[in-house]
Amino acid sequence: MKYLLGVDFGGSSSKVTLLGEDGRVYATASQEYPTYYPHNGWAEQDAADSYNAMCANVRHILKESGVNPADIAAMALDAATHTAVLLGEDDQPVRRAIYWTDTRAAKQAAQLKQKMGPQLIEECYNGVSSLWTLPQLIWLKENEPEVIRSTHKVMAVKDYVRFRLTGDYVTDSIEAMGFLLLDARSNCWSEKLCGLAGIDPAIMPEIVDPMQKLSPLTPQAQEDTGLCASTIVIAGATDTVMEVYASGAIQPGQATVKLATAGRICSITDHAVVDPRLVTYRHVVEGMWYPGTATKSCAASNRWYRDTFGGSFDEMSAAAAEVPRGCEGLFFHPYLQGEITPYLDDRLRASFVGAAGFHTKAYFNRAVLEGVAYSMKDCISTLEELGIAPKEAVAIGGGAKSALWRQILSDMLNMPLTTVENVDSSLGSAMMAGVAAGVFASHAQAVERCVRITGVTKPDPEGAAFYEEQFRLYKQIQQALAPIYHQL
């Protein structure tokens, strides 16, 4: 039996999945690490924590599974994009990495959008907001210039970990788009955009295919992880595309709806769809793309509500299930950190609107779930305008485990939502590593062996009609309050 390792670096933890060539998951391991919030709106991580968490997870899996390290054919890494690790001349980080949820560069992003918004979309295939690396680097140039002066390498989190594993200074062609420093038309670093950030393009990593085989594990990496030099290290890609891949969405017309910290709807196309309201990336499957829309605070809204007002997710969901759809006029807009699709506005705020004396906590519980679903409807409306909206999708992310939330979302989007056994991005990375190493003959075979459907949530026609009408009010509230949010 040959085995594969997929390693994911998320917002709060790293997860490793051990996948067999028969398509079964034999073991998983997860270890948390901190995110630091030194100022309001800031979010930072220590890249060394990611490396240490991965090493601990791999060693745990090897011990608990009893798998011979020599039988692990290949491994690949993935992580959230837009989180740059800056290394000095000694190959050590010069500061903590600015995490993608950090909003300190909102002013720089707004200035970029005003001065060269259309040019960025044409060149990078994406619009600009504070979550992209370019405005973050401009913020550093303006506020911590010594950091930019001492930077000799720029890489993403997973690329930093892999750099410590193999010594290769590379990034993949999907991750590269997330820096907003890439000319997506030529797949080369843009001298002009790098210059805006005070970065010489010569210090940027080589761009390779996500399935590229890299150098063997170094002796130090073998000691740290317990793996053998024979394990092939694959370049890897971003967490979102690996989740899409793990769901089985590899052909045009297929899609995913993600209920995680952020919410996303990704449609698979055979061409780039360029629009300022979209986040557009290449797929790991050659010739495919996954243009998507996104709402910034999805499960993050539910978690914020729980942490602020108390209770458990199970208790909140059970109470919400007893409340009629629409919460009798109570609306929630989930703009806790601004919003992405379709507004690209970091200054929007979250709000409850329509509260009356009879509204109990249970109503607010459901209003949060519906508010996020309304925001996802905003997302799919954008895809409909562009002619790339799916007719059905795979529901992924932690929020998709909630039957109530899935039903609300299925009604809201008026489409069936399929669930599968495992859509973790670390599984997608393991699957892709298997294709790259020849364990699986093709992407199609990897999907056939590894993706297992567990159910389908179908929309209720009455619910779909109700939410379609209520969505009009949801939009009117957003439009009325946006100018007020901007004054706060």
Summary of the structure (lengths in Angstrom):
residues: 488
radius of gyration: 21.9
end to end distance: 59.6
largest distance: 66.5
contacts: 1798
relative contact order: 0.13
helix: 42%
strand: 21%
